[in-house]
Amino acid sequence: MKNVFNPVFFKHGLLLFLLTVANAIAWAQDTTTTAVTTTNTSTKTTEQTWYTEPWVWAAGAAVFILLIIALTRGSSSSGRTDKVTVTKTSSTEVE
């Protein structure tokens, strides 16, 4: 027979209950009084294309410089490298 009150199920249920209560408390703190204020503002919007923004040019230059550095550093390690180990043995015979 399965255990109906599984500890993991109980923990998840308790967590769900606590989060629901915390959410209700947070919503209860909203003010119910409303103040009506009217402000008239007129704004003139001008649309600019994305490539006229200075941060776009700075980001593009940074990416370009990183790309150049990556390409120039990567080509030096692609060459063939041979290692030669020389072992010299000398012996003298004494009579």
Phi and psi restraints in degrees (range 20) as a CNS / XPLOR table:
assign (resid 1 and name C) (resid 2 and name N)
       (resid 2 and name CA) (resid 2 and name C) 1.0 -74.7 20.0 2
assign (resid 2 and name N) (resid 2 and name CA)
       (resid 2 and name C) (resid 3 and name N) 1.0 148.0 20.0 2
assign (resid 2 and name C) (resid 3 and name N)
       (resid 3 and name CA) (resid 3 and name C) 1.0 -82.3 20.0 2
assign (resid 3 and name N) (resid 3 and name CA)
       (resid 3 and name C) (resid 4 and name N) 1.0 119.3 20.0 2
assign (resid 3 and name C) (resid 4 and name N)
       (resid 4 and name CA) (resid 4 and name C) 1.0 -72.3 20.0 2
assign (resid 4 and name N) (resid 4 and name CA)
       (resid 4 and name C) (resid 5 and name N) 1.0 -36.0 20.0 2
assign (resid 4 and name C) (resid 5 and name N)
       (resid 5 and name CA) (resid 5 and name C) 1.0 -97.9 20.0 2
assign (resid 5 and name N) (resid 5 and name CA)
       (resid 5 and name C) (resid 6 and name N) 1.0 73.6 20.0 2
assign (resid 5 and name C) (resid 6 and name N)
       (resid 6 and name CA) (resid 6 and name C) 1.0 -70.5 20.0 2
assign (resid 6 and name N) (resid 6 and name CA)
       (resid 6 and name C) (resid 7 and name N) 1.0 135.5 20.0 2
assign (resid 6 and name C) (resid 7 and name N)
       (resid 7 and name CA) (resid 7 and name C) 1.0 -60.3 20.0 2
assign (resid 7 and name N) (resid 7 and name CA)
       (resid 7 and name C) (resid 8 and name N) 1.0 -36.6 20.0 2
assign (resid 7 and name C) (resid 8 and name N)
       (resid 8 and name CA) (resid 8 and name C) 1.0 -67.9 20.0 2
assign (resid 8 and name N) (resid 8 and name CA)
       (resid 8 and name C) (resid 9 and name N) 1.0 -42.4 20.0 2
assign (resid 8 and name C) (resid 9 and name N)
       (resid 9 and name CA) (resid 9 and name C) 1.0 -62.7 20.0 2
assign (resid 9 and name N) (resid 9 and name CA)
       (resid 9 and name C) (resid 10 and name N) 1.0 -39.8 20.0 2
assign (resid 9 and name C) (resid 10 and name N)
       (resid 10 and name CA) (resid 10 and name C) 1.0 -64.7 20.0 2
assign (resid 10 and name N) (resid 10 and name CA)
       (resid 10 and name C) (resid 11 and name N) 1.0 -42.0 20.0 2
assign (resid 10 and name C) (resid 11 and name N)
       (resid 11 and name CA) (resid 11 and name C) 1.0 -63.5 20.0 2
assign (resid 11 and name N) (resid 11 and name CA)
       (resid 11 and name C) (resid 12 and name N) 1.0 -43.1 20.0 2
assign (resid 11 and name C) (resid 12 and name N)
       (resid 12 and name CA) (resid 12 and name C) 1.0 -66.7 20.0 2
assign (resid 12 and name N) (resid 12 and name CA)
       (resid 12 and name C) (resid 13 and name N) 1.0 -38.7 20.0 2
assign (resid 12 and name C) (resid 13 and name N)
       (resid 13 and name CA) (resid 13 and name C) 1.0 -65.8 20.0 2
assign (resid 13 and name N) (resid 13 and name CA)
       (resid 13 and name C) (resid 14 and name N) 1.0 -41.7 20.0 2
assign (resid 13 and name C) (resid 14 and name N)
       (resid 14 and name CA) (resid 14 and name C) 1.0 -64.7 20.0 2
assign (resid 14 and name N) (resid 14 and name CA)
       (resid 14 and name C) (resid 15 and name N) 1.0 -40.7 20.0 2
assign (resid 14 and name C) (resid 15 and name N)
       (resid 15 and name CA) (resid 15 and name C) 1.0 -63.6 20.0 2
assign (resid 15 and name N) (resid 15 and name CA)
       (resid 15 and name C) (resid 16 and name N) 1.0 -42.3 20.0 2
assign (resid 15 and name C) (resid 16 and name N)
       (resid 16 and name CA) (resid 16 and name C) 1.0 -62.1 20.0 2
assign (resid 16 and name N) (resid 16 and name CA)
       (resid 16 and name C) (resid 17 and name N) 1.0 -41.7 20.0 2
assign (resid 16 and name C) (resid 17 and name N)
       (resid 17 and name CA) (resid 17 and name C) 1.0 -64.5 20.0 2
assign (resid 17 and name N) (resid 17 and name CA)
       (resid 17 and name C) (resid 18 and name N) 1.0 -45.7 20.0 2
assign (resid 17 and name C) (resid 18 and name N)
       (resid 18 and name CA) (resid 18 and name C) 1.0 -64.4 20.0 2
assign (resid 18 and name N) (resid 18 and name CA)
       (resid 18 and name C) (resid 19 and name N) 1.0 -39.6 20.0 2
assign (resid 18 and name C) (resid 19 and name N)
       (resid 19 and name CA) (resid 19 and name C) 1.0 -67.7 20.0 2
assign (resid 19 and name N) (resid 19 and name CA)
       (resid 19 and name C) (resid 20 and name N) 1.0 -35.2 20.0 2
assign (resid 19 and name C) (resid 20 and name N)
       (resid 20 and name CA) (resid 20 and name C) 1.0 -66.9 20.0 2
assign (resid 20 and name N) (resid 20 and name CA)
       (resid 20 and name C) (resid 21 and name N) 1.0 -42.0 20.0 2
assign (resid 20 and name C) (resid 21 and name N)
       (resid 21 and name CA) (resid 21 and name C) 1.0 -65.4 20.0 2
assign (resid 21 and name N) (resid 21 and name CA)
       (resid 21 and name C) (resid 22 and name N) 1.0 -41.6 20.0 2
assign (resid 21 and name C) (resid 22 and name N)
       (resid 22 and name CA) (resid 22 and name C) 1.0 -63.5 20.0 2
assign (resid 22 and name N) (resid 22 and name CA)
       (resid 22 and name C) (resid 23 and name N) 1.0 -37.8 20.0 2
assign (resid 22 and name C) (resid 23 and name N)
       (resid 23 and name CA) (resid 23 and name C) 1.0 -66.5 20.0 2
assign (resid 23 and name N) (resid 23 and name CA)
       (resid 23 and name C) (resid 24 and name N) 1.0 -41.1 20.0 2
assign (resid 23 and name C) (resid 24 and name N)
       (resid 24 and name CA) (resid 24 and name C) 1.0 -64.8 20.0 2
assign (resid 24 and name N) (resid 24 and name CA)
       (resid 24 and name C) (resid 25 and name N) 1.0 -39.0 20.0 2
assign (resid 24 and name C) (resid 25 and name N)
       (resid 25 and name CA) (resid 25 and name C) 1.0 -66.2 20.0 2
assign (resid 25 and name N) (resid 25 and name CA)
       (resid 25 and name C) (resid 26 and name N) 1.0 -39.9 20.0 2
assign (resid 25 and name C) (resid 26 and name N)
       (resid 26 and name CA) (resid 26 and name C) 1.0 -65.6 20.0 2
assign (resid 26 and name N) (resid 26 and name CA)
       (resid 26 and name C) (resid 27 and name N) 1.0 -40.6 20.0 2
assign (resid 26 and name C) (resid 27 and name N)
       (resid 27 and name CA) (resid 27 and name C) 1.0 -69.5 20.0 2
assign (resid 27 and name N) (resid 27 and name CA)
       (resid 27 and name C) (resid 28 and name N) 1.0 -29.9 20.0 2
assign (resid 27 and name C) (resid 28 and name N)
       (resid 28 and name CA) (resid 28 and name C) 1.0 -71.2 20.0 2
assign (resid 28 and name N) (resid 28 and name CA)
       (resid 28 and name C) (resid 29 and name N) 1.0 -18.5 20.0 2
assign (resid 28 and name C) (resid 29 and name N)
       (resid 29 and name CA) (resid 29 and name C) 1.0 -83.5 20.0 2
assign (resid 29 and name N) (resid 29 and name CA)
       (resid 29 and name C) (resid 30 and name N) 1.0 -6.1 20.0 2
assign (resid 29 and name C) (resid 30 and name N)
       (resid 30 and name CA) (resid 30 and name C) 1.0 -66.6 20.0 2
assign (resid 30 and name N) (resid 30 and name CA)
       (resid 30 and name C) (resid 31 and name N) 1.0 144.1 20.0 2
assign (resid 30 and name C) (resid 31 and name N)
       (resid 31 and name CA) (resid 31 and name C) 1.0 -79.3 20.0 2
assign (resid 31 and name N) (resid 31 and name CA)
       (resid 31 and name C) (resid 32 and name N) 1.0 146.9 20.0 2
assign (resid 31 and name C) (resid 32 and name N)
       (resid 32 and name CA) (resid 32 and name C) 1.0 -102.1 20.0 2
assign (resid 32 and name N) (resid 32 and name CA)
       (resid 32 and name C) (resid 33 and name N) 1.0 -11.7 20.0 2
assign (resid 32 and name C) (resid 33 and name N)
       (resid 33 and name CA) (resid 33 and name C) 1.0 -80.4 20.0 2
assign (resid 33 and name N) (resid 33 and name CA)
       (resid 33 and name C) (resid 34 and name N) 1.0 142.1 20.0 2
assign (resid 33 and name C) (resid 34 and name N)
       (resid 34 and name CA) (resid 34 and name C) 1.0 -121.6 20.0 2
assign (resid 34 and name N) (resid 34 and name CA)
       (resid 34 and name C) (resid 35 and name N) 1.0 136.4 20.0 2
assign (resid 34 and name C) (resid 35 and name N)
       (resid 35 and name CA) (resid 35 and name C) 1.0 -113.6 20.0 2
assign (resid 35 and name N) (resid 35 and name CA)
       (resid 35 and name C) (resid 36 and name N) 1.0 131.6 20.0 2
assign (resid 35 and name C) (resid 36 and name N)
       (resid 36 and name CA) (resid 36 and name C) 1.0 -99.0 20.0 2
assign (resid 36 and name N) (resid 36 and name CA)
       (resid 36 and name C) (resid 37 and name N) 1.0 119.2 20.0 2
assign (resid 36 and name C) (resid 37 and name N)
       (resid 37 and name CA) (resid 37 and name C) 1.0 -128.7 20.0 2
assign (resid 37 and name N) (resid 37 and name CA)
       (resid 37 and name C) (resid 38 and name N) 1.0 140.1 20.0 2
assign (resid 37 and name C) (resid 38 and name N)
       (resid 38 and name CA) (resid 38 and name C) 1.0 -120.0 20.0 2
assign (resid 38 and name N) (resid 38 and name CA)
       (resid 38 and name C) (resid 39 and name N) 1.0 125.9 20.0 2
assign (resid 38 and name C) (resid 39 and name N)
       (resid 39 and name CA) (resid 39 and name C) 1.0 -128.6 20.0 2
assign (resid 39 and name N) (resid 39 and name CA)
       (resid 39 and name C) (resid 40 and name N) 1.0 135.3 20.0 2
assign (resid 39 and name C) (resid 40 and name N)
       (resid 40 and name CA) (resid 40 and name C) 1.0 -108.1 20.0 2
assign (resid 40 and name N) (resid 40 and name CA)
       (resid 40 and name C) (resid 41 and name N) 1.0 119.7 20.0 2
assign (resid 40 and name C) (resid 41 and name N)
       (resid 41 and name CA) (resid 41 and name C) 1.0 -128.1 20.0 2
assign (resid 41 and name N) (resid 41 and name CA)
       (resid 41 and name C) (resid 42 and name N) 1.0 141.5 20.0 2
assign (resid 41 and name C) (resid 42 and name N)
       (resid 42 and name CA) (resid 42 and name C) 1.0 -119.6 20.0 2
assign (resid 42 and name N) (resid 42 and name CA)
       (resid 42 and name C) (resid 43 and name N) 1.0 125.9 20.0 2
assign (resid 42 and name C) (resid 43 and name N)
       (resid 43 and name CA) (resid 43 and name C) 1.0 -122.7 20.0 2
assign (resid 43 and name N) (resid 43 and name CA)
       (resid 43 and name C) (resid 44 and name N) 1.0 144.4 20.0 2
assign (resid 43 and name C) (resid 44 and name N)
       (resid 44 and name CA) (resid 44 and name C) 1.0 -107.0 20.0 2
assign (resid 44 and name N) (resid 44 and name CA)
       (resid 44 and name C) (resid 45 and name N) 1.0 116.8 20.0 2
assign (resid 44 and name C) (resid 45 and name N)
       (resid 45 and name CA) (resid 45 and name C) 1.0 -101.5 20.0 2
assign (resid 45 and name N) (resid 45 and name CA)
       (resid 45 and name C) (resid 46 and name N) 1.0 136.5 20.0 2
assign (resid 45 and name C) (resid 46 and name N)
       (resid 46 and name CA) (resid 46 and name C) 1.0 -120.9 20.0 2
assign (resid 46 and name N) (resid 46 and name CA)
       (resid 46 and name C) (resid 47 and name N) 1.0 134.2 20.0 2
assign (resid 46 and name C) (resid 47 and name N)
       (resid 47 and name CA) (resid 47 and name C) 1.0 -92.8 20.0 2
assign (resid 47 and name N) (resid 47 and name CA)
       (resid 47 and name C) (resid 48 and name N) 1.0 133.3 20.0 2
assign (resid 47 and name C) (resid 48 and name N)
       (resid 48 and name CA) (resid 48 and name C) 1.0 -119.2 20.0 2
assign (resid 48 and name N) (resid 48 and name CA)
       (resid 48 and name C) (resid 49 and name N) 1.0 146.7 20.0 2
assign (resid 48 and name C) (resid 49 and name N)
       (resid 49 and name CA) (resid 49 and name C) 1.0 -75.7 20.0 2
assign (resid 49 and name N) (resid 49 and name CA)
       (resid 49 and name C) (resid 50 and name N) 1.0 157.5 20.0 2
assign (resid 49 and name C) (resid 50 and name N)
       (resid 50 and name CA) (resid 50 and name C) 1.0 -65.5 20.0 2
assign (resid 50 and name N) (resid 50 and name CA)
       (resid 50 and name C) (resid 51 and name N) 1.0 -29.1 20.0 2
assign (resid 50 and name C) (resid 51 and name N)
       (resid 51 and name CA) (resid 51 and name C) 1.0 -83.5 20.0 2
assign (resid 51 and name N) (resid 51 and name CA)
       (resid 51 and name C) (resid 52 and name N) 1.0 -0.3 20.0 2
assign (resid 51 and name C) (resid 52 and name N)
       (resid 52 and name CA) (resid 52 and name C) 1.0 -93.2 20.0 2
assign (resid 52 and name N) (resid 52 and name CA)
       (resid 52 and name C) (resid 53 and name N) 1.0 -5.0 20.0 2
assign (resid 52 and name C) (resid 53 and name N)
       (resid 53 and name CA) (resid 53 and name C) 1.0 -77.4 20.0 2
assign (resid 53 and name N) (resid 53 and name CA)
       (resid 53 and name C) (resid 54 and name N) 1.0 136.8 20.0 2
assign (resid 53 and name C) (resid 54 and name N)
       (resid 54 and name CA) (resid 54 and name C) 1.0 -66.5 20.0 2
assign (resid 54 and name N) (resid 54 and name CA)
       (resid 54 and name C) (resid 55 and name N) 1.0 -33.5 20.0 2
assign (resid 54 and name C) (resid 55 and name N)
       (resid 55 and name CA) (resid 55 and name C) 1.0 -67.1 20.0 2
assign (resid 55 and name N) (resid 55 and name CA)
       (resid 55 and name C) (resid 56 and name N) 1.0 -27.1 20.0 2
assign (resid 55 and name C) (resid 56 and name N)
       (resid 56 and name CA) (resid 56 and name C) 1.0 -67.8 20.0 2
assign (resid 56 and name N) (resid 56 and name CA)
       (resid 56 and name C) (resid 57 and name N) 1.0 -41.5 20.0 2
assign (resid 56 and name C) (resid 57 and name N)
       (resid 57 and name CA) (resid 57 and name C) 1.0 -67.5 20.0 2
assign (resid 57 and name N) (resid 57 and name CA)
       (resid 57 and name C) (resid 58 and name N) 1.0 -38.7 20.0 2
assign (resid 57 and name C) (resid 58 and name N)
       (resid 58 and name CA) (resid 58 and name C) 1.0 -66.1 20.0 2
assign (resid 58 and name N) (resid 58 and name CA)
       (resid 58 and name C) (resid 59 and name N) 1.0 -42.7 20.0 2
assign (resid 58 and name C) (resid 59 and name N)
       (resid 59 and name CA) (resid 59 and name C) 1.0 -66.6 20.0 2
assign (resid 59 and name N) (resid 59 and name CA)
       (resid 59 and name C) (resid 60 and name N) 1.0 -40.2 20.0 2
assign (resid 59 and name C) (resid 60 and name N)
       (resid 60 and name CA) (resid 60 and name C) 1.0 -63.7 20.0 2
assign (resid 60 and name N) (resid 60 and name CA)
       (resid 60 and name C) (resid 61 and name N) 1.0 -40.3 20.0 2
assign (resid 60 and name C) (resid 61 and name N)
       (resid 61 and name CA) (resid 61 and name C) 1.0 -66.0 20.0 2
assign (resid 61 and name N) (resid 61 and name CA)
       (resid 61 and name C) (resid 62 and name N) 1.0 -40.0 20.0 2
assign (resid 61 and name C) (resid 62 and name N)
       (resid 62 and name CA) (resid 62 and name C) 1.0 -63.8 20.0 2
assign (resid 62 and name N) (resid 62 and name CA)
       (resid 62 and name C) (resid 63 and name N) 1.0 -43.2 20.0 2
assign (resid 62 and name C) (resid 63 and name N)
       (resid 63 and name CA) (resid 63 and name C) 1.0 -65.0 20.0 2
assign (resid 63 and name N) (resid 63 and name CA)
       (resid 63 and name C) (resid 64 and name N) 1.0 -41.0 20.0 2
assign (resid 63 and name C) (resid 64 and name N)
       (resid 64 and name CA) (resid 64 and name C) 1.0 -63.5 20.0 2
assign (resid 64 and name N) (resid 64 and name CA)
       (resid 64 and name C) (resid 65 and name N) 1.0 -43.0 20.0 2
assign (resid 64 and name C) (resid 65 and name N)
       (resid 65 and name CA) (resid 65 and name C) 1.0 -65.3 20.0 2
assign (resid 65 and name N) (resid 65 and name CA)
       (resid 65 and name C) (resid 66 and name N) 1.0 -41.7 20.0 2
assign (resid 65 and name C) (resid 66 and name N)
       (resid 66 and name CA) (resid 66 and name C) 1.0 -63.7 20.0 2
assign (resid 66 and name N) (resid 66 and name CA)
       (resid 66 and name C) (resid 67 and name N) 1.0 -36.9 20.0 2
assign (resid 66 and name C) (resid 67 and name N)
       (resid 67 and name CA) (resid 67 and name C) 1.0 -66.4 20.0 2
assign (resid 67 and name N) (resid 67 and name CA)
       (resid 67 and name C) (resid 68 and name N) 1.0 -43.4 20.0 2
assign (resid 67 and name C) (resid 68 and name N)
       (resid 68 and name CA) (resid 68 and name C) 1.0 -63.2 20.0 2
assign (resid 68 and name N) (resid 68 and name CA)
       (resid 68 and name C) (resid 69 and name N) 1.0 -42.8 20.0 2
assign (resid 68 and name C) (resid 69 and name N)
       (resid 69 and name CA) (resid 69 and name C) 1.0 -63.4 20.0 2
assign (resid 69 and name N) (resid 69 and name CA)
       (resid 69 and name C) (resid 70 and name N) 1.0 -42.4 20.0 2
assign (resid 69 and name C) (resid 70 and name N)
       (resid 70 and name CA) (resid 70 and name C) 1.0 -65.2 20.0 2
assign (resid 70 and name N) (resid 70 and name CA)
       (resid 70 and name C) (resid 71 and name N) 1.0 -38.1 20.0 2
assign (resid 70 and name C) (resid 71 and name N)
       (resid 71 and name CA) (resid 71 and name C) 1.0 -72.5 20.0 2
assign (resid 71 and name N) (resid 71 and name CA)
       (resid 71 and name C) (resid 72 and name N) 1.0 -37.6 20.0 2
assign (resid 71 and name C) (resid 72 and name N)
       (resid 72 and name CA) (resid 72 and name C) 1.0 -76.2 20.0 2
assign (resid 72 and name N) (resid 72 and name CA)
       (resid 72 and name C) (resid 73 and name N) 1.0 -33.3 20.0 2
assign (resid 72 and name C) (resid 73 and name N)
       (resid 73 and name CA) (resid 73 and name C) 1.0 -77.0 20.0 2
assign (resid 73 and name N) (resid 73 and name CA)
       (resid 73 and name C) (resid 74 and name N) 1.0 -30.6 20.0 2
assign (resid 73 and name C) (resid 74 and name N)
       (resid 74 and name CA) (resid 74 and name C) 1.0 -72.9 20.0 2
assign (resid 74 and name N) (resid 74 and name CA)
       (resid 74 and name C) (resid 75 and name N) 1.0 -26.9 20.0 2
assign (resid 74 and name C) (resid 75 and name N)
       (resid 75 and name CA) (resid 75 and name C) 1.0 -75.2 20.0 2
assign (resid 75 and name N) (resid 75 and name CA)
       (resid 75 and name C) (resid 76 and name N) 1.0 -22.3 20.0 2
assign (resid 75 and name C) (resid 76 and name N)
       (resid 76 and name CA) (resid 76 and name C) 1.0 -73.7 20.0 2
assign (resid 76 and name N) (resid 76 and name CA)
       (resid 76 and name C) (resid 77 and name N) 1.0 -25.1 20.0 2
assign (resid 76 and name C) (resid 77 and name N)
       (resid 77 and name CA) (resid 77 and name C) 1.0 -93.9 20.0 2
assign (resid 77 and name N) (resid 77 and name CA)
       (resid 77 and name C) (resid 78 and name N) 1.0 -1.0 20.0 2
assign (resid 77 and name C) (resid 78 and name N)
       (resid 78 and name CA) (resid 78 and name C) 1.0 -88.1 20.0 2
assign (resid 78 and name N) (resid 78 and name CA)
       (resid 78 and name C) (resid 79 and name N) 1.0 -5.8 20.0 2
assign (resid 78 and name C) (resid 79 and name N)
       (resid 79 and name CA) (resid 79 and name C) 1.0 -74.9 20.0 2
assign (resid 79 and name N) (resid 79 and name CA)
       (resid 79 and name C) (resid 80 and name N) 1.0 166.4 20.0 2
assign (resid 79 and name C) (resid 80 and name N)
       (resid 80 and name CA) (resid 80 and name C) 1.0 -85.2 20.0 2
assign (resid 80 and name N) (resid 80 and name CA)
       (resid 80 and name C) (resid 81 and name N) 1.0 134.5 20.0 2
assign (resid 80 and name C) (resid 81 and name N)
       (resid 81 and name CA) (resid 81 and name C) 1.0 -123.0 20.0 2
assign (resid 81 and name N) (resid 81 and name CA)
       (resid 81 and name C) (resid 82 and name N) 1.0 123.6 20.0 2
assign (resid 81 and name C) (resid 82 and name N)
       (resid 82 and name CA) (resid 82 and name C) 1.0 -107.7 20.0 2
assign (resid 82 and name N) (resid 82 and name CA)
       (resid 82 and name C) (resid 83 and name N) 1.0 138.8 20.0 2
assign (resid 82 and name C) (resid 83 and name N)
       (resid 83 and name CA) (resid 83 and name C) 1.0 -113.4 20.0 2
assign (resid 83 and name N) (resid 83 and name CA)
       (resid 83 and name C) (resid 84 and name N) 1.0 132.7 20.0 2
assign (resid 83 and name C) (resid 84 and name N)
       (resid 84 and name CA) (resid 84 and name C) 1.0 -118.7 20.0 2
assign (resid 84 and name N) (resid 84 and name CA)
       (resid 84 and name C) (resid 85 and name N) 1.0 128.6 20.0 2
assign (resid 84 and name C) (resid 85 and name N)
       (resid 85 and name CA) (resid 85 and name C) 1.0 -112.3 20.0 2
assign (resid 85 and name N) (resid 85 and name CA)
       (resid 85 and name C) (resid 86 and name N) 1.0 123.6 20.0 2
assign (resid 85 and name C) (resid 86 and name N)
       (resid 86 and name CA) (resid 86 and name C) 1.0 -110.7 20.0 2
assign (resid 86 and name N) (resid 86 and name CA)
       (resid 86 and name C) (resid 87 and name N) 1.0 128.1 20.0 2
assign (resid 86 and name C) (resid 87 and name N)
       (resid 87 and name CA) (resid 87 and name C) 1.0 -116.9 20.0 2
assign (resid 87 and name N) (resid 87 and name CA)
       (resid 87 and name C) (resid 88 and name N) 1.0 123.9 20.0 2
assign (resid 87 and name C) (resid 88 and name N)
       (resid 88 and name CA) (resid 88 and name C) 1.0 -113.7 20.0 2
assign (resid 88 and name N) (resid 88 and name CA)
       (resid 88 and name C) (resid 89 and name N) 1.0 126.5 20.0 2
assign (resid 88 and name C) (resid 89 and name N)
       (resid 89 and name CA) (resid 89 and name C) 1.0 -119.5 20.0 2
assign (resid 89 and name N) (resid 89 and name CA)
       (resid 89 and name C) (resid 90 and name N) 1.0 129.5 20.0 2
assign (resid 89 and name C) (resid 90 and name N)
       (resid 90 and name CA) (resid 90 and name C) 1.0 -129.4 20.0 2
assign (resid 90 and name N) (resid 90 and name CA)
       (resid 90 and name C) (resid 91 and name N) 1.0 141.4 20.0 2
assign (resid 90 and name C) (resid 91 and name N)
       (resid 91 and name CA) (resid 91 and name C) 1.0 -137.5 20.0 2
assign (resid 91 and name N) (resid 91 and name CA)
       (resid 91 and name C) (resid 92 and name N) 1.0 144.6 20.0 2
assign (resid 91 and name C) (resid 92 and name N)
       (resid 92 and name CA) (resid 92 and name C) 1.0 -120.4 20.0 2
assign (resid 92 and name N) (resid 92 and name CA)
       (resid 92 and name C) (resid 93 and name N) 1.0 139.9 20.0 2
assign (resid 92 and name C) (resid 93 and name N)
       (resid 93 and name CA) (resid 93 and name C) 1.0 -107.5 20.0 2
assign (resid 93 and name N) (resid 93 and name CA)
       (resid 93 and name C) (resid 94 and name N) 1.0 126.6 20.0 2
assign (resid 93 and name C) (resid 94 and name N)
       (resid 94 and name CA) (resid 94 and name C) 1.0 -106.4 20.0 2
assign (resid 94 and name N) (resid 94 and name CA)
       (resid 94 and name C) (resid 95 and name N) 1.0 129.7 20.0 2
